[in-house]
Amino acid sequence: MINILMNTYNIQNSVYITELKKYIKPCHKVCVIPFSFRTNDIPSNEVWKTFYSKEMGIYRHGLERMFFQFDIKKEQLTYINYFEDTPDSTLKKCANSDIIYFTGGLPDKLYLRLQEFNLVDYLSHHNKIIMGDSAGAVIQFREYHLSPDADYSKFSYYTGLDMLKNFNIEVHYTGSIAQDESIHKVTAEKHIPVLALIDDSIIIAANNNITCLGSVKTSFPN
């Protein structure tokens, strides 16, 4: 299993791209699952299209530019539309892909919507490459934590996909007191290391090996 954990999809560092090309190949088909959106931001299909339609989707165009760096053409990307797709059509799109990509946003909303589309068990037991930024990164863990921020008023643990479990991550790490307290809480209570992603850093978990690209701060249990 290969899991790629990112802060942002805006990958520009040539060193990162060279390393990721060991896993991401020009022949790969990608299924993008943008289920982590805030309801206030995307309340309808019409608004969804401003982010992900072929004509004007700002996030779609950003993802296309990112994957083009790996010689993956935009025709090789498929998107799941929460407002139009069904559990059956979604499963077919996932099954026909080599890479599953989760977008950023709210990971707990992402998980609930995956449940709604009957995808949790399927995605937790597969041999595909899983990529995701921010919420799309933390969701890949059997259990993940979220530090207090603008979206979440207090620290809490959440259930994720059953892919990774022997460590945890803190995304968008800035060294804030709230983040450091959360990291200490996880290492003390769960007895696992926490890797904090700084700026555009990336973690690759492949076949029980972990590779860190960029600035990643690791905190171990005492």
MARBA-3410 file (N, C-alpha, C, O; in Angstrom, 1 decimal):
222
0.8,-1.2,0.0,0.0,0.0,0.0,0.9,1.2,0.0,1.9,1.3,0.7 ~ 0.5,2.2,-0.7,1.2,3.5,-0.8,0.3,4.6,-0.4,-0.8,4.8,-1.0 ~ 0.7,5.4,0.6,-0.1,6.5,1.0,0.8,7.8,0.9,1.9,7.8,1.4 ~ 0.2,8.8,0.3,0.9,10.1,0.1,0.2,11.2,0.9,-1.0,11.4,0.5 ~ 0.8,11.8,1.9,0.2,12.7,2.8,0.8,14.1,2.5,2.0,14.3,2.6
-0.1,15.1,2.3,0.4,16.4,1.9,-0.3,17.5,2.6,-1.4,17.3,3.1 ~ 0.3,18.7,2.7,-0.4,19.9,3.2,-1.2,20.5,2.1,-2.2,21.1,2.4 ~ -0.7,20.5,0.9,-1.3,21.2,-0.2,-1.1,20.4,-1.5,-0.1,19.7,-1.6 ~ -2.0,20.6,-2.5,-1.8,19.9,-3.8,-0.9,20.7,-4.7,-0.5,20.3,-5.8 ~ -0.5,21.9,-4.2,0.3,22.8,-5.1,1.8,22.4,-5.0,2.6,23.1,-4.3
2.1,21.3,-5.6,3.5,20.7,-5.5,4.3,21.4,-6.6,4.0,21.4,-7.8 ~ 5.4,22.1,-6.2,6.3,22.8,-7.2,7.7,22.4,-7.1,8.5,22.6,-8.0 ~ 8.1,21.8,-5.9,9.5,21.5,-5.7,9.9,20.3,-6.6,9.4,19.2,-6.5 ~ 11.0,20.5,-7.4,11.4,19.5,-8.3,11.9,18.3,-7.6,11.8,17.2,-8.2 ~ 12.5,18.4,-6.5,13.0,17.3,-5.7,11.8,16.4,-5.3,11.9,15.2,-5.3
10.8,17.0,-4.8,9.6,16.3,-4.4,9.0,15.5,-5.6,8.7,14.3,-5.5 ~ 8.9,16.2,-6.7,8.4,15.6,-7.9,9.2,14.4,-8.4,8.6,13.4,-8.8 ~ 10.5,14.5,-8.4,11.3,13.4,-8.7,11.1,12.2,-7.8,11.0,11.1,-8.3 ~ 11.0,12.4,-6.5,10.7,11.3,-5.6,9.4,10.7,-5.8,9.2,9.5,-5.8 ~ 8.4,11.5,-6.0,7.0,11.0,-6.2,6.8,10.3,-7.5,5.9,9.4,-7.6
7.7,10.6,-8.5,7.6,9.8,-9.8,8.0,8.4,-9.6,7.7,7.6,-10.5 ~ 8.5,8.0,-8.5,8.8,6.6,-8.2,7.5,5.8,-8.1,7.4,4.6,-8.2 ~ 6.4,6.6,-7.7,5.1,6.0,-7.4,4.0,6.4,-8.4,3.2,5.6,-8.8 ~ 4.0,7.7,-8.8,3.0,8.2,-9.7,3.5,8.1,-11.1,4.5,8.7,-11.5 ~ 2.8,7.3,-11.9,3.3,7.0,-13.3,2.3,7.7,-14.4,1.2,7.9,-14.1
2.9,8.0,-15.6,2.1,8.6,-16.6,0.8,7.8,-17.0,-0.1,8.4,-17.5 ~ 0.9,6.5,-16.8,-0.3,5.6,-17.2,-1.4,5.6,-16.2,-2.5,5.1,-16.5 ~ -1.2,6.2,-15.0,-2.1,6.1,-14.0,-3.4,6.9,-14.2,-3.3,8.0,-14.8 ~ -4.5,6.4,-13.8,-5.8,7.1,-13.8,-6.1,7.5,-12.4,-5.8,6.8,-11.4 ~ -6.6,8.7,-12.2,-6.8,9.3,-10.9,-8.3,9.5,-10.7,-9.0,10.1,-11.6
-8.8,9.1,-9.5,-10.2,9.5,-9.1,-10.1,10.5,-8.0,-9.6,10.1,-6.9 ~ -10.6,11.7,-8.2,-10.6,12.7,-7.2,-12.0,12.7,-6.4,-13.0,12.7,-7.0 ~ -11.8,12.6,-5.1,-13.0,12.6,-4.2,-13.1,13.9,-3.4,-12.4,13.9,-2.3 ~ -13.8,14.9,-3.9,-13.8,16.2,-3.1,-15.0,16.2,-2.2,-16.0,17.0,-2.4 ~ -15.0,15.4,-1.2,-16.1,15.2,-0.2,-15.9,16.0,1.1,-16.8,16.0,1.9
-14.8,16.7,1.2,-14.5,17.4,2.5,-14.9,18.8,2.5,-14.5,19.6,3.4 ~ -15.8,19.2,1.6,-16.2,20.6,1.5,-17.1,21.0,2.7,-17.8,20.2,3.2 ~ -17.0,22.3,3.0,-17.9,22.9,4.0,-19.3,23.2,3.3,-19.3,23.7,2.2 ~ -20.3,22.8,3.9,-21.7,22.9,3.3,-22.0,24.4,3.0,-22.6,24.7,2.0 ~ -21.5,25.3,3.8,-21.8,26.7,3.5,-21.0,27.2,2.3,-21.4,28.1,1.6
-19.9,26.5,2.0,-19.1,26.9,0.8,-19.6,26.3,-0.5,-19.6,27.0,-1.5 ~ -20.1,25.1,-0.4,-20.6,24.4,-1.5,-22.0,23.8,-1.2,-22.1,22.6,-0.9 ~ -23.1,24.6,-1.2,-24.4,24.2,-0.8,-25.2,23.5,-1.9,-26.2,22.9,-1.6 ~ -24.7,23.5,-3.2,-25.5,23.0,-4.3,-24.6,22.6,-5.4,-23.4,22.8,-5.4 ~ -25.2,21.9,-6.3,-24.5,21.4,-7.5,-23.9,22.5,-8.4,-22.8,22.5,-8.9
-24.7,23.6,-8.4,-24.3,24.8,-9.2,-23.0,25.4,-8.7,-22.1,25.8,-9.4 ~ -22.9,25.5,-7.4,-21.7,26.0,-6.7,-20.6,25.0,-6.9,-19.4,25.4,-7.1 ~ -20.9,23.7,-6.7,-19.8,22.7,-6.9,-19.1,22.8,-8.2,-17.9,22.6,-8.3 ~ -19.9,23.1,-9.2,-19.3,23.2,-10.6,-18.3,24.4,-10.7,-17.4,24.4,-11.5 ~ -18.5,25.4,-9.9,-17.5,26.5,-10.0,-16.2,26.1,-9.4,-15.2,26.8,-9.7
-16.1,25.0,-8.7,-14.9,24.5,-8.2,-14.3,23.4,-9.0,-13.1,23.2,-9.1 ~ -15.2,22.6,-9.6,-14.8,21.3,-10.2,-15.2,21.0,-11.6,-14.9,20.0,-12.2 ~ -16.0,21.9,-12.3,-16.4,21.7,-13.6,-15.2,21.9,-14.6,-14.2,22.5,-14.3 ~ -15.3,21.3,-15.8,-14.3,21.4,-16.8,-14.0,22.8,-17.2,-12.9,23.2,-17.5 ~ -15.1,23.6,-17.3,-15.0,24.9,-17.8,-14.4,25.9,-16.8,-13.6,26.7,-17.2
-14.9,25.9,-15.6,-14.5,26.9,-14.7,-14.0,26.4,-13.3,-13.9,27.2,-12.4 ~ -13.8,25.1,-13.1,-13.5,24.6,-11.8,-12.0,25.0,-11.4,-11.1,24.5,-11.9 ~ -12.0,25.9,-10.4,-10.6,26.4,-10.0,-9.8,25.3,-9.4,-8.6,25.3,-9.6 ~ -10.4,24.5,-8.5,-9.7,23.4,-7.9,-9.3,22.3,-8.9,-8.3,21.7,-8.9 ~ -10.3,22.0,-9.8,-10.0,21.1,-10.9,-8.8,21.4,-11.7,-7.9,20.6,-12.0
-8.7,22.7,-12.1,-7.6,23.1,-12.9,-6.3,23.1,-12.1,-5.2,22.8,-12.7 ~ -6.4,23.3,-10.8,-5.2,23.2,-10.0,-4.7,21.8,-9.9,-3.5,21.5,-10.0 ~ -5.6,20.8,-9.7,-5.2,19.4,-9.7,-4.7,18.9,-11.0,-3.7,18.1,-11.0 ~ -5.3,19.4,-12.1,-4.8,19.0,-13.4,-3.3,19.5,-13.6,-2.5,18.8,-14.2 ~ -3.1,20.7,-13.2,-1.7,21.2,-13.3,-0.7,20.4,-12.5,0.4,20.2,-12.9
-1.1,20.0,-11.3,-0.3,19.2,-10.4,0.0,17.9,-11.0,1.2,17.5,-11.1 ~ -1.0,17.2,-11.5,-0.8,15.8,-12.1,-0.1,15.9,-13.4,0.6,14.9,-13.8 ~ -0.2,17.0,-14.1,0.5,17.2,-15.4,2.0,17.1,-15.2,2.8,16.7,-16.1 ~ 2.5,17.5,-14.0,3.9,17.4,-13.7,4.4,16.0,-13.7,5.6,15.7,-13.8 ~ 3.5,15.0,-13.6,3.8,13.6,-13.6,3.4,13.0,-15.0,3.3,11.8,-15.1
3.1,13.8,-16.0,2.7,13.4,-17.3,1.4,12.7,-17.3,1.1,11.9,-18.2 ~ 0.6,13.0,-16.4,-0.8,12.5,-16.3,-1.7,13.6,-16.9,-1.8,14.7,-16.4 ~ -2.4,13.3,-18.0,-3.2,14.3,-18.7,-4.6,14.4,-18.0,-5.0,13.6,-17.2 ~ -5.2,15.6,-18.2,-6.5,15.9,-17.5,-7.6,14.9,-17.9,-8.5,14.7,-17.1 ~ -7.4,14.2,-19.0,-8.4,13.2,-19.4,-8.3,12.0,-18.5,-9.2,11.1,-18.5
-7.2,11.8,-17.8,-7.0,10.7,-17.0,-7.5,10.9,-15.5,-7.5,10.0,-14.7 ~ -8.1,12.1,-15.3,-8.7,12.4,-14.0,-10.2,12.3,-14.1,-10.8,12.9,-15.0 ~ -10.7,11.6,-13.1,-12.2,11.5,-12.9,-12.6,12.1,-11.6,-11.8,12.0,-10.6 ~ -13.7,12.8,-11.5,-14.2,13.5,-10.3,-15.5,12.9,-9.9,-16.4,12.6,-10.7 ~ -15.6,12.7,-8.6,-16.9,12.3,-8.0,-17.7,13.5,-7.6,-17.2,14.3,-6.8
-18.9,13.7,-8.1,-19.7,14.8,-7.8,-20.7,14.3,-6.7,-21.6,13.5,-7.0 ~ -20.6,14.9,-5.6,-21.5,14.5,-4.4,-22.9,14.7,-4.8,-23.8,14.0,-4.3 ~ -23.3,15.7,-5.6,-24.6,16.0,-5.9,-25.2,15.2,-7.1,-26.4,15.1,-7.2 ~ -24.4,14.6,-7.9,-24.9,13.9,-9.1,-24.5,12.4,-9.0,-25.3,11.6,-9.5 ~ -23.4,12.0,-8.5,-23.0,10.6,-8.5,-23.8,9.8,-7.5,-24.4,10.3,-6.6
-23.8,8.5,-7.7,-24.5,7.5,-6.8,-23.5,6.6,-6.2,-22.3,6.6,-6.7 ~ -23.8,5.8,-5.2,-22.9,4.8,-4.7,-22.3,3.9,-5.8,-21.2,3.6,-5.8 ~ -23.2,3.5,-6.7,-22.7,2.6,-7.8,-21.8,3.3,-8.7,-20.7,2.7,-9.1 ~ -22.1,4.5,-9.2,-21.2,5.2,-10.1,-19.9,5.6,-9.5,-18.9,5.5,-10.1 ~ -20.0,5.9,-8.2,-18.8,6.3,-7.4,-17.8,5.1,-7.3,-16.6,5.2,-7.5
-18.4,3.9,-7.0,-17.6,2.7,-6.9,-16.9,2.3,-8.2,-15.8,1.9,-8.2 ~ -17.6,2.5,-9.3,-17.1,2.2,-10.6,-15.9,3.2,-10.9,-14.9,2.7,-11.4 ~ -16.0,4.4,-10.6,-15.0,5.4,-10.8,-13.7,5.0,-10.0,-12.6,5.1,-10.5 ~ -14.0,4.7,-8.8,-12.8,4.3,-7.9,-12.2,3.0,-8.4,-10.9,2.9,-8.5 ~ -13.0,2.0,-8.8,-12.4,0.7,-9.3,-11.6,0.9,-10.5,-10.7,0.2,-10.8
-12.0,1.9,-11.4,-11.3,2.1,-12.6,-10.0,3.0,-12.5,-9.5,3.4,-13.5 ~ -9.7,3.3,-11.3,-8.6,4.3,-11.1,-7.4,3.6,-10.4,-7.5,2.5,-9.7 ~ -6.2,4.1,-10.6,-5.0,3.6,-9.9,-4.7,4.5,-8.7,-4.1,4.0,-7.7 ~ -5.1,5.7,-8.7,-4.9,6.7,-7.6,-6.2,7.2,-7.1,-7.0,7.7,-7.9 ~ -6.4,7.2,-5.8,-7.5,7.9,-5.2,-7.0,9.2,-4.5,-6.1,9.1,-3.7
-7.6,10.3,-4.9,-7.1,11.6,-4.3,-8.3,12.2,-3.5,-9.3,12.5,-4.0 ~ -7.9,12.5,-2.2,-8.9,13.2,-1.3,-8.4,14.7,-1.2,-7.3,15.0,-0.9 ~ -9.4,15.6,-1.4,-9.1,17.0,-1.3,-9.1,17.5,0.1,-9.6,16.8,1.0 ~ -8.7,18.7,0.4,-8.7,19.3,1.7,-10.0,19.8,2.1,-10.9,20.0,1.3 ~ -10.1,20.2,3.4,-11.3,20.7,4.0,-11.6,20.2,5.3,-10.8,20.3,6.2
-12.8,19.5,5.5,-13.2,19.0,6.8,-13.1,17.5,6.8,-14.0,16.9,6.1 ~ -12.2,16.8,7.5,-12.1,15.4,7.4,-13.3,14.6,8.0,-13.6,13.5,7.5 ~ -13.9,15.1,9.0,-15.1,14.4,9.5,-16.2,14.4,8.6,-17.0,13.4,8.5 ~ -16.4,15.5,7.8,-17.4,15.6,6.8,-17.1,14.6,5.7,-17.9,13.9,5.1 ~ -15.8,14.5,5.3,-15.3,13.6,4.3,-15.7,12.2,4.7,-16.2,11.4,3.8
-15.4,11.8,5.9,-15.7,10.4,6.3,-17.2,10.1,6.3,-17.6,9.1,5.8 ~ -18.0,11.1,6.8,-19.5,10.8,6.8,-20.0,10.7,5.3,-20.9,9.9,5.1 ~ -19.5,11.4,4.4,-19.9,11.3,3.0,-19.4,10.1,2.4,-20.1,9.5,1.5 ~ -18.2,9.6,2.8,-17.8,8.3,2.3,-18.7,7.2,2.8,-19.0,6.2,2.1 ~ -19.1,7.3,4.0,-20.1,6.3,4.6,-21.4,6.4,3.8,-22.0,5.3,3.5
-21.8,7.6,3.5,-23.1,7.7,2.8,-23.0,7.1,1.4,-24.1,6.5,0.9 ~ -21.9,7.0,0.8,-21.7,6.4,-0.5,-21.2,5.0,-0.4,-20.7,4.4,-1.4 ~ -21.2,4.4,0.8,-20.7,3.0,1.0,-19.3,2.8,0.5,-19.0,1.7,0.0 ~ -18.4,3.7,0.8,-17.1,3.6,0.3,-16.0,3.3,1.4,-14.9,3.0,1.0 ~ -16.4,3.4,2.6,-15.4,3.3,3.7,-14.7,1.9,3.7,-13.5,1.8,3.7
-15.5,0.8,3.6,-14.9,-0.5,3.6,-14.1,-0.7,2.4,-13.0,-1.3,2.4 ~ -14.6,-0.3,1.2,-13.9,-0.5,0.0,-12.5,0.2,0.0,-11.5,-0.4,-0.4 ~ -12.5,1.4,0.4,-11.3,2.2,0.4,-10.3,1.8,1.4,-9.1,1.9,1.3 ~ -10.8,1.2,2.5,-9.9,0.7,3.6,-9.2,-0.6,3.2,-8.2,-1.0,3.9 ~ -9.7,-1.3,2.2,-9.1,-2.6,1.8,-8.9,-2.7,0.3,-9.8,-3.1,-0.4
-7.7,-2.2,-0.1,-7.5,-2.1,-1.6,-6.0,-2.1,-1.8,-5.2,-2.2,-0.9 ~ -5.6,-2.0,-3.1,-4.2,-1.9,-3.4,-3.8,-0.7,-4.2,-2.9,-0.7,-5.0 ~ -4.6,0.3,-4.1,-4.4,1.6,-4.9,-3.5,2.5,-4.1,-3.2,2.4,-3.0 ~ -3.0,3.5,-4.9,-2.3,4.6,-4.3,-3.3,5.6,-3.7,-4.2,6.0,-4.4 ~ -3.1,6.0,-2.5,-4.0,7.0,-1.9,-3.2,8.3,-1.6,-2.2,8.3,-1.0
-3.7,9.4,-2.2,-3.1,10.7,-2.0,-4.2,11.6,-1.4,-5.4,11.4,-1.5 ~ -3.7,12.6,-0.7,-4.6,13.6,-0.1,-3.9,14.8,0.5,-2.8,14.6,1.0 ~ -4.5,15.9,0.5,-3.9,17.1,1.2,-4.8,17.5,2.3,-6.0,17.5,2.2 ~ -4.1,17.9,3.4,-4.8,18.4,4.6,-5.8,17.4,5.1,-5.4,16.3,5.6 ~ -7.1,17.7,5.0,-8.1,16.7,5.4,-8.0,15.4,4.7,-8.2,14.3,5.3
-7.6,15.4,3.5,-7.4,14.2,2.7,-6.2,13.4,3.1,-6.0,12.3,2.7 ~ -5.3,14.0,3.9,-4.2,13.3,4.5,-4.5,12.6,5.8,-4.3,11.4,5.9 ~ -5.2,13.4,6.7,-5.5,12.8,8.0,-6.5,11.7,7.9,-6.5,10.8,8.8 ~ -7.4,11.7,6.9,-8.4,10.7,6.8,-7.9,9.3,6.6,-8.6,8.4,6.7 ~ -6.6,9.3,6.1,-6.0,8.0,5.8,-5.7,7.1,7.0,-5.3,6.0,6.9
-5.8,7.7,8.2,-5.4,7.0,9.4,-6.6,6.3,10.0,-7.8,6.8,9.9 ~ -6.4,5.2,10.7,-7.5,4.5,11.4,-8.1,5.4,12.4,-9.3,5.4,12.5 ~ -7.3,6.2,13.1,-7.8,7.2,14.0,-6.9,8.4,13.9,-5.7,8.3,13.8 ~ -7.5,9.6,13.8,-6.7,10.8,13.7,-7.2,11.8,14.7,-8.2,11.7,15.3 ~ -6.4,12.8,14.9,-6.7,13.9,15.8,-6.8,15.2,15.1,-6.2,15.4,14.0
-7.5,16.2,15.6,-7.6,17.5,15.1,-7.3,18.5,16.2,-7.9,18.4,17.3 ~ -6.4,19.4,16.0,-6.1,20.5,16.9,-7.2,21.6,16.8,-7.8,21.7,15.8 ~ -7.4,22.3,17.9,-8.3,23.4,17.8,-7.9,24.5,16.7,-6.8,24.8,16.7 ~ -8.9,24.9,15.9,-8.7,25.9,14.9,-10.0,26.6,14.6,-10.9,26.5,15.4 ~ -10.0,27.3,13.5,-11.2,28.0,13.1,-12.4,27.1,12.9,-13.6,27.5,13.0
-12.2,25.8,12.5,-13.3,24.9,12.2,-13.6,24.0,13.4,-14.8,23.6,13.5 ~ -12.7,23.8,14.2,-12.9,22.8,15.4,-12.5,23.5,16.7,-11.3,23.9,16.8 ~ -13.5,23.7,17.6,-13.2,24.5,18.8,-12.4,23.8,19.8,-11.8,24.4,20.7 ~ -12.3,22.5,19.8,-11.5,21.7,20.8,-10.8,20.5,20.2,-11.2,20.0,19.1 ~ -9.8,20.1,20.8,-9.1,18.8,20.4,-10.0,17.6,20.5,-10.8,17.5,21.4
-9.9,16.7,19.5,-10.7,15.5,19.6,-10.1,14.5,18.7,-9.3,14.8,17.7 ~ -10.4,13.2,19.0,-10.0,12.1,18.1,-11.2,11.8,17.2,-12.4,11.9,17.6 ~ -10.9,11.3,16.0,-11.9,10.9,15.0,-11.6,9.6,14.3,-10.4,9.2,14.2 ~ -12.6,8.9,13.9,-12.4,7.7,13.1,-12.1,8.0,11.6,-12.8,8.8,11.0 ~ -11.1,7.4,11.1,-10.7,7.6,9.7,-10.8,6.2,8.9,-11.3,5.3,9.4
-10.1,6.2,7.8,-10.0,5.0,7.0,-8.9,4.1,7.6,-7.9,4.6,8.1 ~ -9.1,2.8,7.5,-8.2,1.9,8.2,-7.0,1.6,7.3,-6.8,0.5,6.8 ~ -6.1,2.6,7.1,-4.9,2.4,6.3,-3.6,2.6,7.0,-2.7,1.8,6.9 ~ -3.5,3.6,7.9,-2.3,3.9,8.6,-2.6,3.9,10.1,-3.7,4.4,10.5 ~ -1.7,3.4,11.0,-2.1,3.4,12.4,-0.9,3.5,13.3,-1.1,3.7,14.5
0.3,3.3,12.9,1.5,3.3,13.8,2.1,4.7,14.0,3.1,4.8,14.7 ~ 1.5,5.7,13.5,2.0,7.1,13.7,0.8,8.0,13.4,-0.3,7.5,12.9 ~ 0.9,9.2,13.6,-0.1,10.2,13.3,0.5,11.5,12.8,1.8,11.6,12.8 ~ -0.3,12.4,12.2,0.3,13.6,11.6,-0.5,14.8,12.2,-1.6,14.7,12.6 ~ 0.2,15.9,12.1,-0.3,17.2,12.4,-0.1,18.0,11.1,1.0,18.3,10.7
-1.2,18.4,10.4,-1.1,19.1,9.2,-1.0,20.6,9.4,-1.4,21.1,10.5 ~ -0.4,21.4,8.5,-0.3,22.8,8.5,0.4,23.3,9.9,-0.1,24.2,10.5 ~ 1.5,22.6,10.2,2.1,22.9,11.5,2.8,24.2,11.4,3.6,24.5,10.5 ~ 2.5,25.1,12.4,3.2,26.4,12.5,3.9,26.6,13.9,4.5,27.6,14.1 ~ 3.8,25.6,14.7,4.5,25.7,16.0,3.6,26.4,17.1,4.1,26.9,18.1
2.3,26.5,16.8,1.4,27.1,17.8,1.3,26.3,19.1,1.5,25.1,19.1 ~ 0.9,27.0,20.1,0.7,26.4,21.4,-0.4,25.3,21.3,-0.2,24.2,21.9 ~ -1.5,25.6,20.6,-2.5,24.6,20.5,-2.0,23.3,19.8,-2.4,22.2,20.2 ~ -1.3,23.5,18.7,-0.7,22.3,18.0,0.2,21.5,18.8,0.2,20.3,18.9 ~ 1.1,22.2,19.5,2.1,21.5,20.4,1.4,20.8,21.5,1.8,19.7,21.9
0.4,21.4,22.1,-0.3,20.7,23.1,-1.0,19.4,22.6,-1.1,18.4,23.3 ~ -1.6,19.5,21.4,-2.3,18.4,20.8,-1.3,17.3,20.5,-1.6,16.1,20.7 ~ -0.2,17.6,19.9,0.9,16.6,19.6,1.3,15.9,20.9,1.4,14.7,20.9 ~ 1.6,16.7,21.9,2.0,16.0,23.2,0.9,15.1,23.7,1.2,14.0,24.3 ~ -0.4,15.5,23.6,-1.5,14.7,24.1,-1.5,13.4,23.3,-1.7,12.3,23.9
-1.3,13.4,22.0,-1.4,12.2,21.2,-0.2,11.3,21.5,-0.4,10.1,21.7 ~ 1.0,11.8,21.6,2.1,10.9,21.9,2.0,10.3,23.3,2.4,9.2,23.5 ~ 1.4,11.1,24.3,1.3,10.6,25.6,0.2,9.5,25.8,0.3,8.5,26.5 ~ -0.9,9.8,25.1,-2.1,8.9,25.2,-2.1,7.7,24.3,-2.5,6.6,24.6 ~ -1.5,7.9,23.1,-1.6,6.8,22.1,-0.2,6.1,21.9,-0.2,5.0,21.3
0.8,6.7,22.5,2.2,6.1,22.5,2.6,5.8,21.1,3.2,4.7,20.8 ~ 2.4,6.8,20.2,2.9,6.7,18.8,3.5,8.1,18.5,3.2,9.1,19.1 ~ 4.5,8.1,17.5,5.0,9.4,17.1,4.0,10.2,16.3,3.1,9.6,15.6 ~ 4.2,11.5,16.3,3.4,12.4,15.5,4.4,13.2,14.6,5.3,13.8,15.0 ~ 4.1,13.1,13.3,4.9,13.9,12.3,4.1,15.1,11.9,3.0,15.0,11.4
4.7,16.3,12.1,4.1,17.5,11.8,4.6,18.1,10.5,5.8,18.3,10.3 ~ 3.7,18.3,9.5,4.0,18.8,8.2,4.1,20.3,8.2,3.1,21.0,8.6 ~ 5.2,20.8,7.7,5.4,22.3,7.7,5.4,22.7,6.2,6.1,22.1,5.4 ~ 4.7,23.8,6.0,4.7,24.4,4.6,4.2,23.4,3.6,3.1,22.9,3.7 ~ 5.1,23.1,2.6,4.7,22.2,1.5,5.2,20.8,1.6,5.3,20.1,0.7
5.6,20.4,2.9,6.2,19.1,3.1,5.2,18.0,2.8,4.0,18.1,2.7 ~ 5.8,16.8,2.5,5.1,15.6,2.1,5.6,14.4,2.8,6.8,14.3,3.1 ~ 4.7,13.5,3.2,5.1,12.2,3.8,4.6,11.1,2.8,3.5,11.1,2.4 ~ 5.5,10.1,2.5,5.2,9.0,1.7,5.3,7.8,2.6,6.4,7.5,3.1 ~ 4.2,7.0,2.8,4.2,5.8,3.5,4.0,4.7,2.5,3.0,4.5,2.0
5.1,3.9,2.3,5.1,2.9,1.2,5.7,1.6,1.8,6.9,1.6,2.1 ~ 4.9,0.5,1.8,5.4,-0.8,2.2,6.1,-0.7,3.5,7.3,-1.3,3.7 ~ 5.5,-0.1,4.5,6.0,0.0,5.9,7.3,0.9,6.0,7.9,0.9,7.1 ~ 7.6,1.7,5.0,8.7,2.6,5.0,8.1,4.0,4.9,7.2,4.3,4.2 ~ 8.7,5.0,5.7,8.3,6.3,5.7,9.4,7.2,5.1,10.5,7.2,5.6
9.0,8.0,4.1,9.9,9.0,3.5,9.3,10.4,3.7,8.2,10.6,3.4 ~ 10.1,11.3,4.2,9.7,12.7,4.5,10.4,13.6,3.5,11.6,13.6,3.3 ~ 9.6,14.4,2.8,10.1,15.4,1.8,9.8,16.8,2.4,8.7,17.1,2.7 ~ 10.9,17.6,2.5,10.7,18.9,3.1,10.8,18.9,4.6,11.4,18.0,5.2 ~ 10.2,19.9,5.3,10.4,20.1,6.7,9.2,19.3,7.4,8.1,19.7,7.3
9.7,18.3,8.2,8.7,17.5,8.9,9.3,17.4,10.4,10.4,16.8,10.5 ~ 8.5,17.8,11.4,9.0,17.7,12.7,8.4,16.5,13.4,7.2,16.3,13.3 ~ 9.2,15.6,13.9,8.8,14.4,14.5,8.8,14.5,16.0,9.9,14.8,16.6 ~ 7.7,14.1,16.7,7.6,14.1,18.1,7.4,12.6,18.6,6.4,12.0,18.1 ~ 8.2,12.1,19.5,8.1,10.7,19.9,7.5,10.7,21.3,7.6,11.6,22.1
6.9,9.5,21.7,6.4,9.4,23.0,7.6,9.3,24.0,8.7,8.9,23.7 ~ 7.4,9.8,25.2,8.4,9.8,26.2,8.7,8.4,26.7,9.6,8.2,27.5
END
